[in-house]
Amino acid sequence: MKKIKSWSLIFALVTMAVCGAAMAFAAEPVTIAVSIRSMSSEYHMQYVAGAQAFVDTLPEGAAKVQILPCEADDNKQINDIKTLVASNSNVVILVDPNNAPNVTSIAEACEEAGVYWVSFWNTPEGITPLSYKYWVHHQTLDGEAQGYDIAVSLFKSFKTPGKGKILVMEGMMANTANEERVKGLKRALAEYPDIEILDDQSANWDTNEGLALMETWLAKYDDIDGVWSASDGMSLGVVQALKAVGLEGKVGVTGVDGFKDAIDAVGAGTMTNSYVNNGWLQGGYAAAWAYAAYTGKIKVDELDAGHRMFFTEGYLVTKDTYPDYIKNFVDNPPVYDYSNLDFCIKGPMPQ
């Protein structure tokens, strides 16, 4: 009997140890990794803030946010993700690919590791989540609509509406968002034949590059009505250059992203517009979708195409819409219900 009791005791202790280990494993927080170009990007850090807002709705200790900045280095972004998924299966990933070609390597790494992930903005033509089990969805704003709307708003603001000379400042050339926004600009130009393009160059989404390029243009051109810029980061550099020569507020400037300084500039009249992407909504719902897939709340392979590739909602801020934007997004920031995953979907992307 003593021997049996001893074995019973050992069995009980082993069972407790195994259960304790299982409970400890279950209590390990899920890592929600956010792969972005740079922590210095206000827009990219909105993803992080959105992801954290979602985590804050979960039970304490259920998940944590980790930032993976690649500093515009394609290889670093891919290698950081490969290293993470190789060492941690208790993870989901939100990725804004530095350039579209990165997506294939990221998708393959996550597929092999069985890691659920969500992408923003960039994806190569013909490469979609529909061919992958763990790529939950791809979300973006309608970049062509953005490029068109900021262009039309700029053209209408000229002294002679619809007639003037502009400079075009593009973002990264291999970046899907830039390509789509430029496509929208071209559509607007087709409707406004009296708009003349003086020059078209890239400033790689960077404020300092935008400043330097605008300084070069100001030394070359003395009759400028507006600058069509594909992002707020570059636009703020443009505004700095204009201010230095006393042209701040006299030359129209567009923007996209919704940086605070850009929104303030629209309110002050030194920028014509900024198209707010709402990275808080994007990051928060991306985290919610990825976490739902990880926990089994949703079955990725049962989602239709409209839930695997979709547009989210943006907001064009102009002098006229600025007061409403401040009221509804700044003074009273929106609070999102992450239990309604469909809330973030404006509409399906074309297949």
N, C-alpha and C positions, 0 to 999 in steps of 0.2 A: 504493500500500500504506500509506503514511504516513497518507493521508487516511482510509482505512478503519480503521486502528488508532486514529486520533483519535476517529472516530465510535463505535468500539467502546468506547473508554475513557469517552466521554461517556455512552453507554448504560449502562455498568456503574455509573458514578457515580450516574446518575439512579435506576437500579434499587435501588442501596444506600440512596439517600435515601428513596425511596418505602417500601421495606421497613422502614427505620429508623423512619419516621413511623408506619407501621402497627403496629410493635412498641410504639412509645411510646403510641399510642392504646389498644392492647390492654392495656397495663400500667396505664392510668388506672383507679384504683379505682372500683368501683360505689358510689355514694352511697346509703346506706340512711337515708332521712329519716324521722324519727319526729315526727309532728304531734300535740301534746298540749295540754291546757289550760294547764298551768303547770309549770315546773321546781320549784316549791315543793311540788308534790304528790308525796308519797312513792310512792304507787301508780303514778302516771304515769312517774316515773323508774325504776320497775321495768321498764317496757317498754324503756326505753333500755338498762338493764343487761342485759336479756335479748337485745336486738338485738346488743349488744357481745359477749355470750357466744357468739352464733352467729358473728360476724365473727372472733372469736379462733380458731375451728376451721378457718378458710379459710387458704389460703396467704398469707403476708405481702404486704400491699399489694393484695389482691384487692378489698377493700371497706372502707368507712369509714362511721361513723355521724354523722348530722347531726340536731340537735334543732331543731324548729320550734314554740316555745311561742306560743300565741295569747292567753294571759292572759284567757280566757273571752270573747274578742271574735270573734263569728262571721265578720265581714267580714275580720278580720286572718287568720284561719285559711284562709279560701278564697283570699284574695289571695296569701298566702305560698306556697300550693301552686301556684297559677296561675303565679306568678313563677318558681318553681323548675322546673316542667316546661317552661316556655317557654325557659329558658336552659340546661337540662341534660337530655338524653335518656338519659344514662348513670346513671339513678336509679331506685330503687323506693321506694315510700312506705308507711309504716304510719300509719294515722290513727285516732285516737279522736275522732270528730266532737264538737265542743263541744255542738251540738244536732243532732237528727236531720235538720232541713231542710237542713243544710250538705251532706249526702251527695250530693244531685242535682248540685249545682255541681261538687263534687270529682270525681264520676264522669265528668261530661262533659269536664272539663279533662284528666283522665288518659286518657280514651278518645281525645280529639283528638290528644294528644301521643304516644300509644302507650306510656304509662308504666304498668307493673304496680303494683298497690297492694292493700293489705289493710285492712279496717276492723274496729274493735272496738265493741261495745255498741250504738251508735246507728245506726238506719237508719229512714227513714219507712216507714209501712205500704205495702206493695205495691211498694217499690223494693228489688230484690235483685240480687246479682251475676250471676244467671242471664241477665240481659238485656244484659250487657256482656262484652266480650272481654278487657279488661285489669284488671277488678276480680276478683282471684284468688279471694278468699273473704271472708266476714264471720264473725267468731267472737265469742262472748260466753259468759258463764255464764248459767244459767237463773235470771234475776232473780226470777221468781215464786217459785221454790223457795227462793231466798235469803231473800226477805221473809217467807215462811212459816216457815222453819226458825228464824230469829232471833226471830220472834214467839213461837212455841211454846216455845222455850227460855226466853224471858223470862217468859211466863205461868206456866210450871211452877216457876220460881224464887221466886215470891211466897210470903209467909208462909202464906197460904192458897192453895195451888196452883190456878191456873185462875181466880182471882178477884182483881180489883184495878182501880185507876184508872191510866190511862197518858196520856202526851203523845206526839204523833206529830210527828217532825221530818223533813220531806221534803227531798230534794235539789232540783236544778233541775227546774222543773215541765215543761219541754218535752223533758226528757231521758228516753230510752227506759228506761235502767236504773232511774230513779226510778219511772217508771210501772209497770214490771214488779214491782218490790219492793213497792210499795204494793198491787198486785193480790194478791200473796202474803199481805200483812198482812190484807187483807180476807177472804181465804179462812180464815186462822187465826181471825179474829174470829167468823166464822160458826160455827166449831166450839167457841168459848169464849164463850158468851153473857153470862157474868158479868164480862167485861172492859169497862170503861167508858172511852171516850175523852174526856178533858177539853178537849183543844185539838189542832189539826192545822195546822201552818204550815211554810213552807219556810225553810231556812237556806242554800240554794244550794251545798251541799257544803263550805261554808267554816267553819273552826274559830272564827274571830272572830264570825261571824254566829251560829254555834251557841251560843257563850258568851253573847252579848247576848240571844238569844231565851230561853235557859234562865234568865237572870237576871230577865227580864220575867215568865216563868212562875212562878218562885219567889216573886215579889212578889205574884202573883195567886192561886196555889194552895198550900195547906198540907197537902194529903193526896194525895201522889203515890207510887205504888208502882213505876212504871217509866217509862222513856223509850224508845220505839221510834224509833231513829235509823237512817236509810238509808245512812249512811257513817261510817267511823272519823274522818274529818276533823271532822265536826260533833260526833261523840260525845266527842271529846277536849275540845271546848269545853264540852260538858255536864258532863263530869267536873270541869273547872276550877270551874264555877259551883257545883256541889254541894260541892266541897271548901271553898269560901269560906264556906259556911254550915253546915259540919259534917255534911253529909249524904252525903259520899263513901262508897261502899260500902253505904249504907242504901237507896238508890234504884237499882233495876236499870237498866242501860243497854246497848242493843244496838249493834252496828256491823257494817260491811261494808268490806272491802278488805285487812285484814291488816297495817295499819301496825304498826311495831315497838312504838311507845308504847301502842297499843291492845292488842296481844298481852300486853305487860307488865302492863297494867291488868287484863286478864282473869286473869293469873296472881296478881296482888295482890288480886283480889276487888273491884276498883272498877269493873269493867265485867262484864256478864253473859256476853257473847260477842262474837266478831268472826268474820265469814265471810271467809276468806282467798281472794282472787281469783287469786293467783299470777300477778302481772304478769310475773315472770321467764319463766315457761313461755309465756305469751301472746306476749310480745315476741320471745322467741327463736324460737319456731316461726313466728310471722308473718313474721319476717325470712327464715327458711329457705324458707318457701313462696314468698314474693315473689322471692327470689333464684333459686329453682329455675325459676320461670316465666321470669325474665329470661334465664337461661342456657340455656333450652330443655330442661331436665331433665324438666319436666312440660309438658303441653299443656293450657292452661286449658280450652279448648273440649271436651276429652275427659273432663273431670272430671264425676262425677255430682253430683246436688244435695246429697248428704250430705257431699261434700268442698268444696262452695261455701258452705254455711251450716251451722255446727255449734257445739255447746256444748263448752267446755273444763271441766276438773275444778277444783272448789274444795274448801275444807276448813273445816268449822265448828269453831272453837276455843271451848271452854267450860272451866270449871274442871276438868271430868273429862278432857277431851281435851288440855288444855294440855301435860302432860308428854310425850305422844307427839309433839305438834307440835314442841316444842323439840328432841326427840331426832332427828326425821326431817327437819326443815326448817331448823333453826338450827344445832345442833351438827354435823350432817352434811348440809349443803346438797345437794340432788339435782343430779346431773350428767346432762344430757340428750343423747340420741343424735339429732342433727338429720338423720341420714341416714334415719331412720324418721319420715317426715312425719305418719303416721297416729297417732303416739303421743299427740299432744295432743288428739285427738278423743274426747270422752266420748260423743257421740251427735249425730245430725242435728237441726237445728232444724225445727219444724213448718213446712210450706210453705203 
